[in-house]
């Protein structure tokens, strides 16, 4: 009997020691605050793998407008199979987990939101806000619905409400999301640490180590910005137009090509709708046509409409959700394009109307001196040169005349 009691005491002691060794004293954290792309998926996967190797829980701050669906699916797979606790936190106040952000937030083992944040609107729509057309619409919607249903079932969340955020574009405040069992908590940052400390045996004094993105990730985050890509495309086309207007230096052409290369690189990160690019190029073409064709502003209006629709449709893709160019950026680009077109048009008009600086045409409207004259013809002197001339008026030697026309080697003059 004594041996049995002693054995139990030893087992309890070892159990206590083992439990103490599993207390987490460190938390890895990182922030997802841009468009969700493959670069984001790689960043999250690398960080969670590091946490698994070090046996450290992960705190993931989220503030995203959405992103690429395939990249989101990769992230969800990583989160659902993580071997360490992963906590998603929509932060700071006023942050959002929109579109693709919903899947990432709910896929974490524990999901929380800060006050005044919101979550929702995951319906796979185009960047112009319209439903995807054709058979692809049903396919994408069913696939996306199945994904959110799988996440909700796995994490014990409200399936009906989660599906509604996809099929009906529902959005909720943080308090509404908590009541509807979409997230596990609505807390400020300090309270969150206390909650997860008790839930996952994390020390309340645990050190939070923030993992910053590396240089490559920073470049990807900068380029994977729809507003940045739209501005780069506009700048590239404008610089090419300026090179056509002022050729020879190759400065504008070089910078324009660099901008277009950056845009092409970004198009590999965020799916681009090539119809949007066609409409943008058409808009620029109509601006240029206005310079040479008198349309009383009709081509300019058509160019503006084409440019605005092109920018709105630039990221209109079934492979992404919540990605669009800001309306203010579109209006700014449209205004600057119009101003640039007017400026270039004015320069071209000046070129056509500018008088030549050399040749016989420079004598038009200039004064000449009659040195010989008989009836309606004779010779005049201008620029120390002697020219044959004729006139409809009666002239005399030493009269000052104005040159009104040049016909080959003969000048038509009139008396001053």
C-alpha positions in Angstrom: 0.0 0.0 0.0 2.8 2.4 0.9 4.5 1.6 -2.4 1.4 2.4 -4.3 0.9 5.7 -2.6 4.6 6.6 -3.2 4.2 5.7 -6.9 1.2 7.9 -7.2 3.0 10.9 -5.6 5.9 10.4 -8.0 3.6 10.3 -11.0 1.8 13.5 -9.9 5.1 15.3 -9.4 6.3 14.4 -12.8 2.9 15.4 -14.3 3.2 18.8 -12.6 6.8 19.2 -13.9 5.7 18.2 -17.4 2.8 20.7 -17.4 5.1 23.5 -16.3 7.5 22.7 -19.1 4.6 23.2 -21.6 3.9 26.8 -20.5 4.5 29.2 -23.4 6.8 32.1 -22.5 7.0 33.5 -26.0 4.5 34.5 -28.7 5.3 35.1 -32.3 3.3 37.8 -34.0 3.0 39.3 -37.5 0.7 41.6 -39.3 -1.4 41.1 -42.5 -2.5 44.5 -43.6 -2.7 44.5 -47.4 -4.1 42.6 -50.3 -3.9 38.8 -49.9 -1.6 37.3 -52.5 0.7 34.3 -52.9 3.4 36.4 -51.2 1.1 36.7 -48.2 0.5 33.0 -48.2 4.2 32.2 -48.3 4.8 34.7 -45.5 2.2 33.2 -43.2 3.3 29.6 -44.0 6.9 30.4 -43.2 6.0 32.1 -39.9 3.8 29.2 -38.8 6.5 26.6 -39.7 9.0 28.6 -37.6 6.5 28.7 -34.7 6.0 24.9 -35.0 9.7 24.3 -34.9 10.1 26.5 -31.9 6.8 25.3 -30.3 5.5 28.8 -29.9 1.9 30.1 -30.4 1.2 32.7 -33.1 -0.7 35.9 -32.9 -1.8 37.2 -36.3 -3.0 40.8 -36.7 -5.4 41.3 -39.6 -6.5 44.4 -41.5 -7.2 43.5 -45.2 -9.7 44.4 -47.9 -9.5 41.0 -49.5 -7.4 39.3 -52.1 -6.7 36.4 -54.4 -8.9 33.4 -53.7 -6.3 30.7 -54.5 -3.8 32.4 -52.1 -6.6 32.6 -49.4 -7.2 28.8 -49.8 -3.5 28.1 -49.3 -3.5 30.2 -46.1 -6.6 28.4 -44.8 -5.0 25.1 -45.4 -1.9 26.3 -43.4 -4.0 27.6 -40.5 -6.3 24.5 -40.2 -3.3 22.2 -40.1 -1.1 24.3 -37.7 0.4 22.3 -34.9 0.6 25.3 -32.6 -2.2 27.6 -31.4 -2.9 30.4 -34.0 -4.8 33.4 -32.8 -6.3 35.8 -35.4 -7.0 39.4 -34.3 -8.7 42.0 -36.4 -6.7 45.0 -35.2 -6.5 48.0 -34.6 -9.8 49.7 -33.9 -11.4 50.5 -37.3 -9.6 47.6 -39.0 -11.5 45.2 -41.3 -11.4 41.6 -42.3 -13.2 41.9 -45.6 -13.7 39.3 -48.3 -10.7 37.0 -48.2 -10.0 38.3 -44.7 -13.0 36.5 -43.3 -11.6 33.1 -44.2 -8.3 33.8 -42.6 -9.8 35.2 -39.5 -12.2 32.3 -38.9 -9.6 29.6 -39.9 -7.4 30.4 -36.9 -7.9 28.3 -33.8 -9.0 31.3 -31.8 -10.4 34.4 -33.5 -10.8 37.8 -31.9 -11.7 41.4 -33.0 -10.9 44.8 -31.6 -13.7 47.2 -30.9 -15.0 49.2 -33.9 -13.6 46.7 -36.3 -15.8 44.9 -38.9 -15.9 41.6 -40.8 -17.9 40.4 -43.8 -18.8 40.9 -47.5 -17.1 37.8 -49.0 -19.3 37.4 -52.0 -17.0 36.8 -55.0 -17.9 39.9 -57.0 -16.0 41.9 -59.5 -14.1 45.0 -58.5 -16.8 47.2 -60.1 -19.2 45.7 -57.5 -21.2 43.6 -60.0 -21.9 39.9 -59.8 -19.7 37.6 -61.9 -21.5 36.7 -65.1 -22.1 33.3 -66.7 -21.5 29.8 -65.6 -18.3 30.8 -63.8 -20.4 32.7 -61.3 -22.2 29.6 -59.9 -18.9 27.6 -59.9 -17.0 30.3 -58.0 -19.8 30.9 -55.5 -20.3 27.2 -54.8 -16.6 26.7 -54.3 -16.3 29.7 -52.0 -19.4 28.7 -50.0 -18.0 25.2 -49.5 -14.7 26.7 -48.2 -16.4 29.0 -45.6 -18.7 26.1 -44.5 -15.7 23.9 -44.0 -13.9 26.5 -41.8 -17.1 27.1 -39.8 -17.6 23.4 -39.1 -14.0 22.9 -38.2 -13.9 25.9 -35.7 -17.4 25.4 -34.3 -18.7 28.7 -35.7 -22.2 29.7 -36.9 -22.4 28.0 -40.3 -25.5 29.8 -41.5 -24.2 33.2 -40.7 -20.8 32.4 -42.2 -22.3 31.2 -45.4 -24.5 34.4 -45.5 -21.4 36.5 -45.6 -20.4 34.8 -48.9 -23.8 34.3 -50.6 -25.4 37.6 -49.5 -22.4 39.8 -48.9 -23.4 40.3 -45.2 -21.1 42.4 -43.0 -21.0 42.7 -39.2 -19.5 44.9 -36.6 -17.3 43.2 -34.0 -20.1 43.0 -31.4 -22.5 41.6 -33.9 -19.9 39.0 -35.0 -19.5 37.9 -31.4 -23.2 37.5 -30.8 -23.6 35.5 -34.0 -20.7 33.2 -33.1 -18.4 34.3 -36.0 -15.5 35.1 -33.7 -14.6 34.0 -30.2 -14.0 37.4 -28.5 -14.1 41.2 -28.8 -11.4 42.7 -26.7 -8.7 45.3 -26.5 -5.1 44.1 -26.9 -4.3 43.7 -23.2 -7.4 41.7 -22.5 -6.7 39.4 -25.5 -3.3 38.5 -24.0 -5.0 37.5 -20.7 -7.7 35.5 -22.5 -5.3 33.5 -24.6 -2.9 33.1 -21.6 -5.6 31.2 -19.7 -6.8 29.3 -22.7 -3.5 28.1 -24.0 -1.4 28.1 -20.9 0.6 31.1 -22.0 2.4 33.1 -19.4 0.8 36.6 -18.9 4.4 37.9 -19.1 5.1 36.1 -22.3 7.4 38.0 -24.7 5.7 38.9 -27.9 8.2 38.7 -30.7 7.1 40.6 -33.8 8.2 39.0 -37.1 8.8 41.7 -39.7 8.5 40.8 -43.4 11.8 40.5 -45.2 12.8 42.8 -48.1 11.3 40.5 -50.7 8.0 40.5 -48.8 8.1 44.3 -48.5 8.5 44.6 -52.3 5.6 42.3 -52.9 3.4 44.2 -50.5 4.2 47.5 -52.2 3.6 46.2 -55.7 0.5 44.2 -54.7 -1.5 47.3 -54.2 -4.2 48.1 -56.8 -3.9 51.8 -56.3 -0.1 51.7 -56.8 -0.4 49.5 -60.0 -3.1 51.8 -61.5 -0.8 54.8 -60.9 2.2 53.0 -62.3 0.2 52.1 -65.5 -1.0 55.7 -65.9 2.6 57.0 -65.4 4.1 54.5 -67.9 1.6 55.4 -70.6 1.9 59.1 -70.0 5.8 59.0 -70.2 5.6 57.0 -73.5 3.3 59.7 -74.9 5.7 62.4 -73.9 8.6 60.5 -75.5 6.6 60.4 -78.8 6.0 64.2 -78.4 9.7 65.0 -77.5 11.8 62.2 -79.0 15.6 62.0 -78.8 16.4 62.0 -75.1 15.0 58.5 -74.4 14.5 59.6 -70.7 10.7 59.5 -70.9 10.8 56.2 -72.8 13.2 54.6 -70.4 11.2 55.7 -67.3 7.9 54.7 -69.0 9.2 51.2 -69.9 10.4 50.7 -66.2 6.9 51.7 -65.0 5.2 49.2 -67.4 7.6 46.4 -66.3 6.7 47.1 -62.7 3.0 46.9 -63.7 3.6 43.6 -65.5 5.3 42.2 -62.5 2.4 43.3 -60.3 0.0 41.7 -62.8 1.6 38.3 -61.9 0.8 38.9 -58.2 -2.8 40.2 -58.6 -5.0 38.8 -61.4 -5.5 41.5 -64.0 -8.5 41.8 -66.3 -7.1 42.6 -69.8 -10.4 44.1 -70.9 -9.7 46.8 -68.4 -6.3 47.5 -69.9 -7.8 47.7 -73.4 -10.4 50.2 -72.2 -7.6 52.3 -70.6 -5.5 52.3 -73.8 -8.7 53.2 -75.8 -9.3 56.1 -73.4 -5.8 57.4 -74.1 -6.2 56.9 -77.8 -9.5 58.9 -77.8 -7.7 61.8 -76.0 -5.0 61.8 -78.7 -7.7 61.6 -81.5 -9.4 64.7 -80.0 -6.3 66.7 -80.8 -6.5 66.0 -84.6 -10.2 65.5 -85.0 -12.7 68.3 -84.4 -15.4 66.5 -82.3 -16.3 69.5 -80.0 -15.3 67.5 -76.9 -17.2 64.2 -77.7 -14.0 62.2 -78.1 -12.7 63.7 -74.8 -15.8 62.6 -72.9 -15.7 59.2 -74.5 -12.0 58.9 -73.5 -12.8 59.8 -69.9 -15.6 57.3 -69.7 -13.4 54.6 -71.2 -10.6 55.4 -68.8 -12.8 55.3 -65.7 -14.4 52.0 -66.6 -11.1 50.5 -67.5 -9.6 51.4 -64.1 -12.7 50.0 -62.4 -12.4 46.8 -64.3 -8.7 46.5 -64.0 -8.9 43.9 -61.2 -12.3 42.5 -62.2 -11.4 38.8 -61.9 -13.1 35.7 -60.7 -9.8 34.8 -59.0 -9.9 37.7 -56.5 -12.3 39.3 -54.1 -12.4 42.8 -52.6 -9.5 44.1 -54.8 -10.3 47.4 -56.5 -8.8 50.8 -57.3 -9.9 53.5 -55.0 -12.5 55.9 -56.5 -10.4 58.9 -55.5 -7.4 57.4 -57.3 -9.5 56.9 -60.4 -10.8 60.5 -60.4 -7.2 61.8 -59.8 -5.8 59.7 -62.7 -8.7 60.8 -65.0 -8.1 64.4 -64.1 -4.4 64.3 -64.6 -4.8 62.4 -67.9 -7.2 65.1 -69.1 -4.8 67.8 -68.1 -1.9 66.0 -69.8 -3.9 65.5 -73.0 -4.8 69.1 -73.1 -1.2 70.2 -72.5 0.1 67.9 -75.2 -2.7 69.0 -77.5 -1.8 72.6 -77.0 1.9 71.9 -77.8 0.9 70.1 -81.0 -1.4 72.9 -82.1 1.4 75.4 -81.5 3.6 73.3 -83.7 1.1 73.4 -86.5 0.4 77.1 -86.2 4.0 78.3 -85.5 5.7 80.2 -88.3 8.9 78.7 -89.7 12.1 80.2 -88.4 14.0 79.8 -91.7 13.3 79.8 -95.5 11.3 82.1 -97.7 8.2 81.7 -95.5 9.9 83.9 -92.9 9.4 86.9 -95.2 5.6 86.9 -94.9 4.2 90.1 -93.5 7.7 91.6 -93.6 8.6 95.0 -95.1 10.6 95.3 -98.4 11.9 98.3 -100.5 10.9 98.8 -104.1 14.1 99.3 -106.2 12.5 98.8 -109.7 8.9 99.0 -110.8 7.0 99.2 -114.0 3.3 98.8 -114.3 2.3 96.0 -111.9 5.7 94.2 -111.5 9.2 94.9 -110.6 11.9 94.0 -108.0 12.1 94.5 -104.2 14.9 94.3 -101.7 14.6 92.4 -98.4 17.3 90.9 -96.1 19.8 92.3 -98.6 18.3 90.1 -101.2 16.6 91.1 -104.5 13.4 89.4 -105.3 11.0 89.7 -108.3 7.6 91.0 -107.1 4.2 91.9 -108.4 1.2 93.8 -106.9 -2.4 94.8 -107.6 -1.5 98.4 -106.7 0.4 101.1 -108.5 3.8 101.3 -106.8 6.9 103.5 -107.2 10.6 103.2 -106.6 11.6 103.6 -102.9 8.1 102.7 -101.8 7.9 100.5 -98.7 5.7 97.4 -99.2 4.5 94.4 -97.2 5.0 90.9 -98.5 1.6 89.1 -98.6 2.3 85.9 -100.5 5.2 83.8 -101.8 4.7 82.0 -105.1 7.9 80.1 -106.0 10.6 82.8 -106.6 8.1 85.7 -106.9 6.6 87.8 -104.1 3.2 89.4 -104.0 3.3 92.8 -102.2 1.1 95.7 -101.3 1.9 99.2 -100.3 2.5 99.8 -96.6 
